């Protein structure tokens, strides 16, 4: 049975319909044969069940070599399928797999051990998808005005403040007991950082050769005098 998407759910119906976004570093942390993720064409897939199903098969090797990495270069962005080429020897169209043939890629010719009835290949099977890869990540600083503790956090630019709060819960389980503010303004937790006016200036800072780490936006947490968890 394939793993279900690892999505933090809230009571907000709109949040329940949103996909989970992941940073490249989060994908990279799943890099073992027992816990193997890859990203491609903006999707993040957990291939651990595939690894378990075909355990010991040499066709897993190209996938294992790219554990935790982005493999978009394997695919045609228009067809969403593995890249293809015309074999100069047979003049037939074949999948282009320079790292070697992998699971669900058919052999070059007739083969007695090839089961053509595989259903959907793993790269087209939505059951492996756990979320989307962020197109742009950002760093923010979260400062607790009650305790003076601060935490640097890498987040996805597509995430709402509510989803960022979900990330922050591992550092402070009472994060919902605070009002989140930036430059004196209460933040709308249903909106993204940019929609709340916290713009991403990293490109401009790079062009000006300024240290982006010094100008990381800070979000202030103001305690609401309750101990809400989760």
C-alpha positions, 0 to 999 in steps of 0.5 A, a space after each residue: 500500500 502506497 504512503 498517503 500524502 504527508 500533509 498537515 491538515 487544519 480545520 480550514 476547508 481551503 487549507 485542506 484542498 491545498 497541496 503541501 509544498 516542500 523545500 529542496 533541502 526537505 526532499 534531500 533529507 529523504 535519501 535512503 533506500 528505505 526513505 527515498 524521495 525525488 522531485 521532478 517537474 515541480 512534483 515531489 514523490 515518495 518512492 519508498 514503496 517502489 523501492 520496497 516492492 522491487 527490493 534487490 532489483 538492479 533496475 533500482 540503481 539509477 533511482 537510488 543514485 538520485 535519492 533526494 535529488 531533482 530528476 527533472 532532466 529525465 523528463 520532457 516537460 511537454 509530455 511529462 514522460 521520460 525523454 525519448 530518442 530515435 535509436 540509430 541502429 533500429 530507427 525505433 523510438 526509445 526512452 533516453 536513460 543515460 544512467 541506465 534503464 530503471 524500473 518501469 522502463 521497457 527493454 530495448 527489444 523483446 524480453 522474456 522477463 518483462 511484464 508489460 502489464 505494469 499499469 501506470 509507471 511510477 512517474 505517472 502514478 499520482 499515488 506516489 506524489 506527496 506534494 509540490 516542490 517550491 519554486 522559490 524558498 525564503 528565509 525568515 526570522 521568527 522572534 518570540 517577544 515573550 521569551 526573546 528566542 528567535 528561530 531562522 526558518 526556511 519556508 516556501 514562498 507559496 506557503 500561507 502564514 498558517 502553513 508556515 506556522 505548521 512548520 514552526 510548531 516543532 520549535 514552539 508547540 504553543 505557536 497558536 497562542 501568539 499573534 503574528 506581526 510584521 512591522 507593527 501589522 497583524 499578519 493574515 494567516 490565510 495569506 502568503 508572505 508576499 500577500 502580507 506585504 513581506 516581499 522577497 528582496 533577495 534578487 535585488 540584494 544580490 544585484 546590490 551585493 548586499 548580505 541577504 542574511 542581514 536583511 532577513 525579514 523578522 516576524 514578531 510573535 506576541 503572546 495572547 495569554 493562552 496555551 493553545 497547542 498544535 
